Amino acid sequence: MVETSARLLKLLSLLQLRREWASADLAGRLGVAVRTVRRDVDRLRTLGYPVDSTPGVSGGYRLGSGAEMPPLLLDDEEAVAVAVGLRTAAGGSVTGIEETSVRALAKLEQVLPARLRHRVTALSSATVPVPVGGPTVDSGVLTAIAATVRDHERLRFDYVGHDGGSSRREVEPHRLVNRGRRWYLVAWDVDRSDWRTFRVDRMTPKIPTGPRFAPRSDPGGDVADFVNRGLDLALWRYRASLRLHAPAEAVAAKLPVTITVEPESEHTCVIHTGADSYEMIAVYTAMLDVDFDVLDPPEFAGHLRRMAARYVRAAESTR
């Protein structure tokens, strides 16, 4: 009986880990026959876990949703992570979940073993949250978008741009990204045939959702870097494109990861950068200590000429 109970716990853990499992894969992970997996699934259903099955030779199982919330299986690290996450959510940027998070945290801490409760309370007592203003996101909107990302379904929504203008968009949602107190959706814009980043607090999703689609690879290889680069570019008041006479690897080591370095040849590369003023761009570029050409805009080149003349005058005044 002890062996059977341990196997049921492991089976439940596997079902919670992945959306769908083939019967043979579960049997292999548990080290039992497919028939035993079938019996164990029946036991889980008796305990209240809604396990859906797909018939046939290649059939499998998935943990579905039921009329009641069955017990969840969490290991030590997962339980601590959930507790910390609930504490954060209680004062976070998602509207309408603060009180719910407090109630869920109270229930979780009630059943936590003493060794885990000590870790959670230690973190809480040593942490002082700093209230930060900013836009909040409706929890219903956030979960609705997350569902389209999970199910690979097209999403239609009304969007308010930074200039206050409204537009109707249709996208293939890829990932949700949280940066500070703001949430962003990275998606493939169907009408523009390109990747776009949308602020979730400016979105009003339309139901029903669209057809399913085949998911694409991450834009630029990393979604977080894609969002960071896009946001930094959007925040810059002045921008410039420069050709640096140095290998891309050497330049990248001196720049923040949000600036993309494009190799051009063995000895040159191109960067697209920006700042709040042309003076700041000039200072940052000079700190790289390499020769460079201004590709764009002409205004930055003119600014460099004026700065160069000023430096020459300063140097000649010391003679």
C-alpha positions in Angstrom: 0.0 0.0 0.0 2.9 2.4 0.8 4.4 1.7 -2.6 1.1 2.3 -4.3 0.5 5.6 -2.5 4.0 6.8 -3.4 3.4 5.9 -7.0 0.1 7.8 -7.0 1.8 10.9 -5.6 4.5 10.6 -8.3 1.8 10.1 -11.0 0.0 13.2 -9.8 3.2 15.2 -9.8 3.9 14.2 -13.4 0.3 15.1 -14.5 0.8 18.5 -13.0 4.1 19.0 -14.7 3.0 18.7 -18.3 -0.2 19.4 -20.2 -0.6 15.9 -21.7 1.1 12.5 -21.3 1.1 9.4 -23.5 0.2 6.3 -21.5 3.5 4.7 -22.5 5.5 7.7 -21.3 3.9 7.7 -17.9 4.5 4.0 -17.6 8.1 4.5 -18.4 8.6 7.3 -15.9 6.8 5.2 -13.2 8.5 1.9 -14.1 5.2 0.1 -14.3 3.0 -1.4 -17.0 0.4 0.7 -19.0 -2.3 -1.3 -17.3 -1.1 -0.2 -13.9 -1.1 3.4 -15.0 -4.7 2.9 -16.0 -5.6 1.6 -12.5 -3.7 4.4 -10.8 -5.6 7.0 -12.9 -8.9 5.5 -11.8 -7.7 5.8 -8.1 -6.9 9.5 -8.7 -10.3 10.0 -10.1 -11.8 8.4 -7.0 -9.9 10.9 -4.9 -11.4 13.8 -6.8 -8.8 14.5 -9.4 -10.3 15.1 -12.9 -8.0 13.1 -15.1 -9.1 13.2 -18.8 -8.1 10.4 -21.1 -7.7 10.0 -24.9 -8.6 6.5 -26.2 -6.7 4.5 -28.7 -3.2 3.0 -29.1 -1.5 6.4 -28.8 -3.9 7.6 -26.1 -2.9 9.5 -23.1 -3.9 11.5 -20.0 -4.2 15.1 -18.9 -5.2 16.7 -15.6 -8.4 18.5 -16.4 -10.6 20.9 -14.5 -13.4 19.7 -12.3 -16.3 21.0 -10.3 -14.2 21.2 -7.1 -10.6 22.1 -6.4 -8.7 18.9 -5.6 -5.6 18.9 -3.3 -2.4 20.1 -5.0 0.9 18.3 -4.7 3.8 20.6 -4.0 7.3 19.8 -3.1 9.2 21.9 -0.5 10.7 24.4 -3.0 7.4 24.8 -4.9 5.5 25.5 -1.7 8.0 28.2 -0.7 7.9 29.7 -4.2 4.1 29.8 -4.1 4.0 31.4 -0.7 6.5 34.1 -1.7 4.6 34.7 -4.9 1.4 35.2 -3.0 3.0 37.7 -0.7 4.3 39.6 -3.7 0.9 39.4 -5.5 -0.9 40.9 -2.4 0.8 44.2 -3.2 1.4 43.7 -6.9 0.3 45.2 -10.2 -2.7 42.9 -11.0 -6.0 44.4 -10.0 -8.5 42.4 -7.9 -6.2 39.6 -6.6 -4.8 41.3 -3.5 -7.4 40.1 -1.0 -7.6 36.7 -2.8 -3.8 36.3 -2.5 -3.9 37.1 1.3 -6.6 34.4 1.8 -4.7 31.8 -0.3 -1.5 32.6 1.6 -3.3 32.1 5.0 -4.5 28.7 3.9 -1.1 27.7 2.6 0.8 28.8 5.7 -1.6 26.9 7.9 -0.5 23.6 6.4 3.2 24.4 5.8 5.6 22.3 7.8 7.4 24.3 10.5 10.7 24.2 8.5 9.1 25.8 5.5 7.0 28.3 7.4 10.2 29.5 9.1 11.7 30.2 5.6 8.7 32.1 4.4 8.3 34.2 7.5 12.0 35.0 7.6 11.8 36.4 4.1 8.7 38.4 5.0 10.1 39.9 8.2 13.4 40.9 6.5 11.7 42.5 3.4 10.3 46.1 3.3 8.2 46.7 0.1 8.4 50.1 -1.5 5.0 51.3 -2.9 5.3 52.1 -6.6 2.7 53.8 -8.6 1.8 52.9 -12.1 -0.9 51.2 -14.2 -2.5 48.0 -13.1 -3.8 45.1 -15.1 -7.2 43.5 -14.7 -6.7 39.9 -13.6 -9.5 38.7 -16.0 -7.7 40.3 -19.0 -4.4 38.8 -17.9 -5.7 35.3 -17.6 -7.7 35.5 -20.8 -4.5 36.5 -22.7 -2.5 33.8 -21.0 -5.1 31.2 -22.1 -4.6 32.2 -25.8 -0.9 31.9 -25.4 -1.2 28.5 -23.9 -3.7 27.2 -26.4 -2.1 28.9 -29.5 -5.2 30.8 -30.4 -5.4 34.1 -32.3 -6.4 37.1 -30.3 -8.4 40.1 -31.4 -8.4 43.2 -29.2 -8.8 47.0 -29.1 -5.6 48.8 -28.4 -4.9 52.3 -27.2 -1.4 53.5 -28.3 0.9 55.9 -26.5 -0.6 58.8 -28.5 -4.1 58.0 -27.3 -5.3 56.6 -30.6 -7.3 53.4 -30.8 -6.9 50.5 -33.2 -8.2 47.0 -33.7 -5.4 44.4 -33.8 -5.3 40.6 -34.5 -2.3 38.7 -33.3 -0.8 35.3 -32.7 0.0 35.7 -28.9 3.5 34.4 -28.0 4.5 35.2 -24.5 3.5 37.5 -21.6 6.4 39.5 -20.1 6.4 41.2 -16.7 8.8 44.2 -16.4 8.5 46.1 -13.1 4.8 46.9 -12.6 3.9 46.6 -16.2 2.8 43.6 -18.3 3.5 43.2 -22.0 2.3 40.8 -24.6 4.8 39.7 -27.3 2.9 38.7 -30.4 3.0 38.2 -34.1 0.9 41.0 -35.7 -1.1 39.3 -38.5 -1.8 42.5 -40.4 1.7 43.9 -40.2 3.5 40.5 -40.6 6.0 41.4 -37.8 6.6 41.0 -34.1 5.1 43.6 -31.8 5.0 44.3 -28.1 1.7 45.5 -26.5 1.1 46.9 -23.0 -1.6 44.7 -21.5 -3.2 47.6 -19.5 -4.0 49.2 -22.9 -5.6 46.1 -24.3 -9.3 45.1 -24.4 -9.6 41.5 -25.7 -12.5 40.4 -27.9 -14.3 37.1 -27.4 -14.5 34.6 -29.0 -10.8 34.0 -29.8 -9.6 33.2 -33.3 -8.4 29.9 -34.9 -5.4 28.0 -33.6 -2.0 28.6 -35.1 1.4 26.9 -35.2 3.7 28.7 -32.6 6.7 30.5 -33.9 10.3 30.6 -32.5 11.2 33.4 -30.0 11.8 36.7 -31.7 15.5 37.4 -31.7 16.1 34.2 -29.8 15.1 35.6 -26.4 11.7 37.1 -25.6 13.0 39.1 -22.5 15.8 40.7 -24.5 13.4 41.5 -27.4 11.1 43.4 -25.0 13.9 45.2 -23.2 15.4 46.4 -26.4 12.1 47.6 -27.8 11.2 49.4 -24.6 14.6 51.1 -24.3 14.4 52.3 -27.9 10.9 53.6 -27.3 12.0 55.6 -24.3 15.0 57.2 -26.0 14.4 60.7 -27.2 17.5 60.8 -29.5 18.8 57.8 -31.5 21.8 57.1 -33.7 23.1 54.3 -35.8 26.9 53.9 -35.8 29.5 51.8 -37.6 32.3 50.9 -35.1 35.7 49.9 -36.4 36.2 47.0 -34.0 35.1 43.4 -33.9 31.5 42.8 -32.7 32.7 40.6 -29.8 35.0 43.3 -28.4 32.2 46.0 -28.6 29.5 43.8 -27.1 31.6 43.3 -24.0 31.6 47.0 -23.3 27.8 47.6 -23.9 24.7 46.8 -22.0 22.8 43.7 -23.3 19.9 46.0 -24.4 22.0 47.4 -27.3 22.2 45.0 -30.2 25.6 44.7 -31.9 25.4 43.6 -35.5 28.6 42.2 -37.0 29.4 43.8 -40.4 32.8 42.4 -41.2 35.7 40.8 -39.3 36.8 44.3 -38.1 33.6 46.4 -38.1 30.1 46.2 -36.5 27.0 48.3 -36.4 25.0 49.4 -33.3 21.7 51.3 -32.9 21.7 53.3 -29.7 20.1 56.3 -28.1 19.8 58.6 -25.0 18.1 61.7 -23.7 20.5 63.9 -25.7 23.1 63.8 -28.4 25.7 64.8 -25.8 25.1 61.6 -23.9 25.3 59.5 -27.1 28.6 61.2 -27.9 30.0 60.6 -24.4 29.0 56.9 -24.3 30.5 56.4 -27.8 33.7 58.0 -26.9 34.0 55.8 -23.9 34.2 52.8 -26.2 37.6 54.1 -27.4 37.2 53.0 -31.0 36.9 54.8 -34.4 33.4 55.1 -35.7 31.2 56.4 -38.6 27.8 58.0 -38.2 25.3 56.2 -40.3 22.2 58.1 -39.1 21.0 60.8 -38.4 22.8 63.7 -40.0 22.0 65.9 -37.0 24.2 63.7 -34.8 27.1 64.1 -37.2 26.6 67.9 -37.1 26.6 67.8 -33.3 29.9 65.9 -33.3 31.5 68.6 -35.5 30.5 71.3 -33.0 31.8 69.2 -30.1 35.1 68.5 -32.0 35.6 72.2 -32.7 35.0 73.0 -29.0 37.6 70.4 -27.9 40.1 71.7 -30.4 39.7 75.2 -29.1 40.1 73.9 -25.5 43.3 72.1 -26.5 44.8 75.1 -28.3 44.1 77.4 -25.4 46.6 75.5 -23.3 49.6 76.4 -25.5 
